[in-house]
Amino acid sequence: METTIQTSSFVYADTDLHNLTSTPMSISGCVVMLCTQGKATIVTGIETLELVQNATTMFLNGSSILLVNASDDFSVRMWSISYALYEEIIPSIPPAFVDFLTKIPAYIHSSEALSLQFVRVSMDMAQLLYLERSLQTASTRIKNFALNYILYLFDYISPFLKSSLNAYVNREYMYRRFIADIYNFCEQEHDLQFYASRLCISKRYLSQIVRENAPEQTPKQLIDKQLIFKIKSLLASTDLTITQIADQLHFPDQSYLSRFFKRHTGIYPSEYKKSVKQTQLISVKGF
């Protein structure tokens, strides 16, 4: 089954995510997944996320994902909500939980855990809501469903929040905060000083922290890597022009973005977009 990350206010699917293997996909709203069998690696830009059986993950608005190294039997159950619906419920989500998702986006439930039972039942409910999405009160029930699901997960894993943070030594925790800031601010802020200032440290000290936790990488390389991933996802999954993407990602103009993209990828954004469209056309014909 082909997966639609976001084309309506609410989507449910049983899928192998095969359409996420060629180009990054930009997420608008919120996507929740439960791995039902097999295993796969999902790239979120800077980092990778391992999905195995009984693992759940949630990608929030603005995320970009790419599927790699999936086993032949890999499959997930998933549901997603639109950006408009996400905007309605995000004020009710505890900020600590959003921060937790940024740092540890996947959670593996034990096979006997009540939390896994809840997730499975929730997926059944999501499937029913999707089938009944045209009913009069469906939009209200979908909104309540999405919020209740997120709040339940927060209740279940909240004891883990403090222990997971305490598990970091100081420098590792600072590194995790830097990575989280890149995900949250790279569209608006490309300058290294911004991130060092948020951490109340010097650029030199930030470079030392990154070198310890990500060998052979510099802070600027990580920022640029996430920007390239974001540009690719917007080129592949939206109809935005290069000028519009440059404006959204706060580049001076499209020429600057094009040179930046060419320097890091070896091709211009227009060439990448053309190759993506050709790949998607072939995929649709072969489906």
N, C-alpha and C positions, 0 to 999 in steps of 0.2 A: 504493500500500500504506500502511496506517495504521501509524504508528510507536508502539511502546510503549517509553517511556523506562525504566520499570522495573516489571515485574510478576512477574518470576521471577529466579532466580539468574543466568541468562545469556540474552541476547536478540540476535538478528541481524536486520537488515532492509535492503532496498534501498528507498529512500523519497525523496519530495520534501519531507518534514517539514511537509506542509500543515497538520497539526493543531497546529503551534506558532505559527500566525500570528495567533490571536485573543487568547490569554492566555499569560502567562509560565508555564513549566513548571519545577517544582522537581526537581532531580536527586538521586536517592539512589543512591550507589555511584560508578560511573565510566562515562562514555560516550565512545567514540572514533568519530570520523567521518573519512571520506575523500570529498572532493567529486569526483565523477566527471565532471560537466559543468555548465555554467551558472555562475551566481554568485548570492550572496545575502549579506545583512547579518544578523548575529545580535546582538541586544542582550543584554548580560549584567547589566544594571542601570545602572551608572554609564557604562559604555563600550560601544562597538560593535566587532564583529569581522567582517572581510570574508572570506568563503569564495569561492574561485575554484577552477577545475579544478586537480587535483593538490595541493590544500591539505589538510593533516590538522589536526585539532584534538582536544583531549581536555578534557572537563569533569569536574572532580572533585566528590566528595560535597559537597552544600550549595550548589552552583551553581544559578542560575536563568537560563533562556534564553527568548528570544522571537525568532521569525523575522520579518524585514521585508525588503521590496524584493527578493524572489526573482525571478529570470528564469523564463520559462515552461519552459525546459529544465533548470532546476536539479534536481540529484539527488545523493544521497550514499549510500555504503555505510556502515553503522554497526554497532557491537556495544556491548553494555553489560553490566556485572556489577552484582550486587546490593550493598547496603550491607554485608551480612554477609561476602561474599567480598572486598569492598574492604578491610574491616577486617583480614582475614587477610594481605593482601599489602602494605598500606601501610607496615608497618615495614621492608620490604625495599627500598622506593623511596628513593633518595638525596634528602635534604631540598632540595638545590640544584635538583633537577629539579622538585620541587613548586613551589618559588619561581619557577623559570623559567616554568612553565605559567601562574602567576598573572600574570606580567608580560607574557609574549608567548605567548598561548594558541594561535596558529595558525602553522603552518610550511608554506611553499610549496616543494615538491620540484621540482627541475628534471626535465624529461621523461625524461632519460637517467640520472638518479641511481639508484644501487643502493638507496637508502633508499625510493624510490618502488616499486621492484620488491618490496622486503620488505613494504611496506604492502599492496600488492595481493595478494601471496601470503597475507599474514596475514588479509586479508578473506575469501579463499577458504577458509582454514582455519577461520575463525570461522563461516562458513556451514555447513561440514561438522560442526563441533562442535555447532552449534545443532540440526541435523537428527538428530544422534546423542546428544542430551542425556539420553536415557533409559537409555543403556547403563550398565553397572555402574561403570566407572571414569571416566565422563564428568566428574564434579565435580572430580576430581583433575586431569584433563587440561585442563579449562577454567581452573582456578586457575593451573596452570603456564603455559598459553598467555598469559593476561593479564599475568602478571608478566614473562615473557620479552619480550613486546611492549614493555612500558614500559621495561625495562632496555635493550633494543636502541636505542630512541629516545634514551635518555639517553646511551648510548655515541656515537651518531651526532652528536648536536647538542651534546655537552659542550664541544667547542672553541669553540662559539658562545656559551656561557654567559658566559665571561669577557669576550669582546669586546663582547657586547651590553651588559654592565654598564658597561664602560669607555667606551662610546659616550655615556653619559649625563653631562652636566655635573652638578655637585653638586646644584643645586636641582632639576633634572629627576629625578635619581635619588631624591631625598627625596620628590618628588611620587609617583613610582612605588611607593615603599615605603608611603606613606600610602594609596594606592589599594589595594594588596595587603592592608594591615591592615584596611581597611574590609570587603573581601570576607571576611577571616578572622574578624573579631571583631564585626561590626555586630549580630549576633544577641544578643550578651551586653553590648556596650558602646555606648552612645549618646552619651556625653559627650565633647566635643571634647578636654578635658584629658587623657583617657586616651591618645588618639592622639598628641598633642603630646609627652606624657611618653615614649612609646615611641620617638619620634624624637629625644628629648633636646633639644627646642627649645620656644620659647614659642608660645602660641596665636597671638600676633600675627605671629610669623615664619612659622608654618604658613599663615596667611591670605595672606601675601605670596607664598609658594611656589605656592599654589593659584591665586591671581589671575594669576600669570605663565603657568601651564600650562593653566588652564581659565578663560579670561576670562568674567566675569559670573557666576562661581560662587564660593561660599564653602565652607570645609571642612564646616560644618554642613549646608549644602544637599546636598552629596555624600553625607554619611552618611544624611540623611533620604531622599534619592532611592533609595539602595540598600535601605533599610528598606521603603519603599513597594513597590518591585519585589518584595522578598521576601514581603511580606504578600500581594500579588496572586498570586504563584506558589503560595503555600500555600492560599489560598482557592480557586484554580482547579484544583489538581492533587492535593489531599488532602481527606480527610473530617474534618479537624480543625475543632473549633468555634472561634469567635472567642475564647472564653475560653482554650482550649488554645493558640491562636496567640499570644495576649498573654503567656501563661506561657512559651512557647518562646522568644519574642523579648524577654523580660525587660522587658515593660511592667508598670506597677503593677497594672493590671487591664484588663478588656475595655473599660470606659468610656473610659479614657485612650487605648487603642489606637484606638477608634472615633472619638474627637475628632481624634486625630492624622491618621488616614486621611481623614476628612472635610475637614480643613483643607487637605490637599495634593491631594485628588482631586475634591472637591466632592460626593461621595456617601459614605454609610456602608458599612462592610465587608459588612454583610448585603445591601445593595442590589447591591453589586458581585458578591457570590457568587450572588445570584439571577439576575442578567443573564448571568453566565458559564454557569450551568447551562442556561439557556434556549438560549444559543448552541450549547453542546455537544449539546443534544438535537436542535436543528435540523440540526447537522452530521452526527449519527449517522443521522437519517432520510434525509438527502440523499446519504449515502455509497453 
